[in-house]
């Protein structure tokens, strides 16, 4: 399945009077993303070019036009509705109906059905029976035409911080209700001046019916609010930008209000400023993303190929993870992203950003800025001006803000460009949300609440699914409040009224508790979907699989609640949407202290060594990293089996190897040890091979229980023993890290071959947060492809928990295919010897 809306087949309507010289009237219904993208103005211009009469209007079904004129012109009009649609539009379906000609003489734009006020624009999409859904477009980066005007002293919008047109600017984050009219956006308080009003009503103008249209006279307006001790005064407009640039150049931290929330910015070349930002935000060692003034500047930081350039400079403008070439990065302080194999780079996507870097003639300032989410660590991004002054107080030295409200929080998206040039979305938010995904089979109106880390909601109805923007980790009250607001806004902007709620079975997930609370005493409690089954179902749905046949799902992550009460995370399953059977998993090992072990990879390493029969010794880095008291208490805990949870987590195995090899012993942020292990491996990884030495090898053994097929257990004991021996031989950590990555990839290929021999299934889905690791992702895909498998890898949906909700939705709410052969349906659905993943939790 591809990102966004797929084109539906053209539905022809035979016309008895379709001869070249006859007059024809036709009603046309266009469905898809046709709201906030200038579709009705486009229709108006097209009708004028073809000299057709009639009108265009918004309906509950999408955009409806009636056109009348020569038959050949009407046919050309219908063809070009799809072929020449505006850049931001996605036309899903065009339907025609022939009417009786009425002799209309002109073509007009009619107001939205539910809003006749000034600025009525493109309306919602949905079936005429009310079952259809609105498709509002995401925010997009400032277009080239607007950028030229922004820098042109002769243009009346020269240096206007909110310049926009039909083809660019905020959409999703300013929408307050539907249909998408100026009166139902956060632009409503800004009355258009006569010049803007003239452009708005001029069919020949690029800003014809552009809802956020504005200029210096209309607003919005920038202002700079100084913090205590900043040494500057409050300022407005152009002066506010000048003061902000000077502050950044002097090492200050400035909170900058964008389209989806605040950023915290500082000079990325100033190590002291970066250190202060880390300390004030309690960021630890987690890498910062940076914003570069232009592509040339970005290319100095890392290798930027054609695909990376397209991702950086396209209209989505996400953070793009660029692989570091090793060593210091020019123009970047060493503490911006130390320990990471990548540097996260984005380009300016709003006029404010462009002006913050400066136009020709401005005083020079930093060309690379740290640009991180405006929040305290663990909290949601700040959007409200009052909250920004409160919650970012003590972090920011000044605030560059404006008087346009942000209605929908929307953090920056994160992508990686794979070796084949295709994007992998790791965080789906600004620029992507709320563009719907097309489902391979219909679902009942349903809400899936995802997990507790990297949370994103998913609403579905029919064959459409909408992700919320990235909501983050649900660890405190402010995050849960943002979660509830996000759910409400997503329902309002899609029109979906859920009949089913899907959630993870983890008993302590906040999202699951919220789902249970929302159901209250109603008989229909949430449908609980096993975590790794949901990951696999997400990959299946993204690739358009209808569920009539199972896949071999490789689901590797850090934590997932297992059906046996253990912490799963190294799973290979035979799965479809109806159920799953575990065909292989990583060998269990004790996880001492749960979250405490996650924060201390050295403890995880020692527990794994004990399970593998490898003695602890002071010359092993993981043992040397612990105090004598810590070693004594951990040994007693393992011996007495106190506060131990068995885990098959591949993420925790990466943590253990990171500590065993001396790469990372204490984790200050999620997945730090695994990220740094990948960075080490990347330094010696050439052409997909970890140097001349062979990889380590997992042991494979079968575990059978009465009445169920055998399960393959891949045991890392020999890998850990070889690693310990290599440590003592003085083998570089980079080489050991690379050999370990290859060993995991080889184990995946071997286990999938065994599963294919048993089941005949040849399709493998790679999913779960561990596959954000570029080396492992590529190595597994290459090995499986060489082995004759069809490999499904995520693209538009994150492989980690940010994509979990889509799989929950498909498992819980999918409508069975009535045309499927019953025998095949039974085989896929029951997955012989398997488990039905979902159930009501009453």
URRA-V400035 format. One record per residue. SS is DSSP state (H for helix, E for strand, L for the rest). Layout:
ss={SS	SS}
//
This chain:
ss={L	L	L	L	L	L	L	L	L	L	E	L	L	L	L	L	L	L	L	L	L	L	E	E	E	E	E	E	E	E	E	E	E	L	E	L	L	L	H	H	H	H	H	H	H	H	H	H	H	L	L	L	E	E	E	E	E	E	E	L	L	E	E	E	E	E	E	E	E	E	H	H	H	H	H	H	H	H	H	H	H	H	H	L	L	L	L	L	L	E	E	E	E	E	E	E	E	E	E	L	L	L	L	L	L	L	E	E	E	L	L	E	L	L	E	L	L	L	L	L	L	L	L	L	L	L	L	L	L	L	L	L	L	L	L	E	L	L	L	E	L	L	L	H	H	H	H	H	H	H	L	L	L	L	L	L	L	L	L	L	L	L	L	L	E	L	L	E	E	L	L	H	H	H	E	L	L	L	L	L	L	H	H	H	E	L	L	L	L	L	L	L	L	H	H	H	H	H	H	H	L	L	L	L	L	L	L	L	L	L	L	L	L	L	L	L	L	L	L	L	L	E	E	E	E	E	L	L	L	L	L	L	L	L	E	E	H	H	H	H	H	H	H	H	H	H	H	H	H	L	L	L	L	E	E	E	E	L	L	L	L	E	E	E	E	E	E	L	L	L	H	H	H	H	H	H	H	H	H	H	H	L	L	L	L	L	L	L	L	E	E	E	L	L	H	H	H	H	H	L	L	L	L	L	L	H	H	H	H	H	H	H	H	L	L	L	L	L	E	E	E	E	E	L	L	L	L	L	L	L	L	L	L	L	L	L	L	L	L	L	L	E	E	E	E	E	E	L	L	L	H	H	H	H	H	H	H	L	L	L	L	L	L	L	L	L	L	E	E	E	E	E	E	L	L	L	L	L	L	L	L	L	L	L	H	H	H	H	H	H	H	L	E	L	L	E	L	E	E	E	E	E	L	L	L	L	L	L	L	L	L	L	L	E	E	E	E	L	L	L	L	L	E	E	E	E	E	L	L	L	L	L	L	L	L	L	E	E	E	E	E	E	E	E	E	E	E	E	L	L	L	L	L	L	E	L	L	E	E	E	E	E	E	E	E	E	E	L	L	L	L	E	L	L	L	L	H	H	H	H	H	H	H	H	H	H	H	H	H	H	H	H	H	H	L	L	L	L	L	E	E	E	E	L	L	L	L	L	L	H	H	H	H	H	H	H	H	H	H	L	L	L	L	L	L	L	E	E	E	L	H	H	H	H	H	H	H	H	H	H	H	H	L	L	L	L	L	L	L	L	E	E	E	E	E	E	E	E	E	E	E	L	L	L	L	L	E	E	E	E	E	E	E	E	E	L	L	L	E	E	E	E	E	E	E	E	L	L	E	E	E	E	L	L	H	H	H	H	H	L	H	H	H	H	H	H	H	H	H	H	H	H	L	L	L	L	L	L	L	L	H	H	H	H	L	L	L	H	H	H	H	H	H	H	H	H	H	H	H	H	L	L	L	E	E	E	E	L	L	H	H	H	H	H	H	H	H	H	H	H	L	L	L	L	L	L	L	L	L	L	L	H	H	H	H	H	H	H	H	H	H	H	L	L	L	E	L	L	E	L	L	L	L	L	L	L	L	L	E	E	E	E	E	E	E	L	L	E	E	E	E	E	E	E	E	L	H	H	H	H	H	H	H	H	H	H	H	H	H	L	L	L	H	H	H	H	H	H	H	H	H	H	H	H	H	H	H	H	H	H	H	H	H	H	H	H	H	H	H	L	L	L	E	E	E	E	E	L	H	H	H	H	L	H	H	H	H	H	H	H	H	H	H	H	H	H	L	L	L	E	E	E	E	L	L	L	L	L	L	L	H	H	H	H	H	H	H	H	H	H	H	H	H	E	L	L	L	L	L	L	L	H	H	H	H	H	H	H	H	H	L	L	L	L	E	E	L	E	E	E	L	L}
//
